Amino acid sequence: MLLIAGGEADFNVESIVTRMRERGMDGEVLRVGKSINPAVTWDFQRDRLKLDGREIHPSGVFLRYDVFSVLADNRPATQLRSQAWHITLHGWLLSHPGIRMLNRRYRGETNKAFILDLARRVGLAIPRTLITNELDELERRAGELGPMIAKPVPGGGYAQMVEDLLEKTERREGRSAAPAFVQQRLVPPEVRVYGVGAGERRRFVAFRVESTELDYRVDNESRVVHLPIGEVDAAAVAGLGRLMDALEMDYGAADFKADAETGELRFLEVNSGPMFAAFDAASGHAVSDAILDWLSG
């Protein structure tokens, strides 16, 4: 029996629940949020987890942090509720190694700078990259570096052209207050590859994201197209597998864009908890199928 758990407003959870039911798989659903507050008790001494009064024994669990409740209502109480539910269920899963889950061994590394350099070291092609706050020096090197984009080191912000960064950012002694990623500007196609599983059992599901914007996340007209994995640069797919192995990650999605001169795909980043509902819809639930197959063994 599988357990699918997450926020009541999370359309990614809804996508995988829909697919589980379409396939007639044995599973239960746990939704939490503003209007849903199930009962939970984890009895440590008896080693029992009860949800709504029933002890459960899932063989595999898909769990997502309830981020959408926090985005909709960023009160401390809402954040506490989301964190408490996730820590409780994730902690219980980590304490029961016989239950299949995503990214059990992954240590949760989110440092984008480290992961980009690790990708380079395992053989993935990456864009020409600097992390710097030396804005005067960037201006002096503009001709040498060519078209570049900038984005925040911690992540979360949108990419922008370096020219815009230089124009808008306050400087002291030629430097900004915080370093930023400065990278070679890449061009379409923008490709996202999901990896689910480990070793020879890892399944890759690929997509092209079509957009006229520098960062497709700001484009409400962006379009997702499912790609046969054979149409994606084999070196990029193999490199992603090596990166996931190095991170001990059995679930993630990597983003690539193309070098303007060679057309070669360049790795940008990998996310260990990616959203996938729109990609599921474009592929007949290919991402959900890969997840469900991995969790069910």
PyMOL commands that set and color helices and strands:
alter all, ss='L'
color gray80, all
select helices_A, chain A and resi 11-22+67-72+76-94+112-121+135-140+142-145+162-168+199-201+216-218+229-231+234-247+277-283+286-295
alter helices_A, ss='H'
color red, helices_A
select strands_A, chain A and resi 2-7+27-32+40-43+48-51+54-55+60-63+100-101+129-134+148-152+160-161+175-184+187-196+203-210+223-227+251-258+265-271
alter strands_A, ss='S'
color yellow, strands_A
deselect
rebuild
show_as cartoon
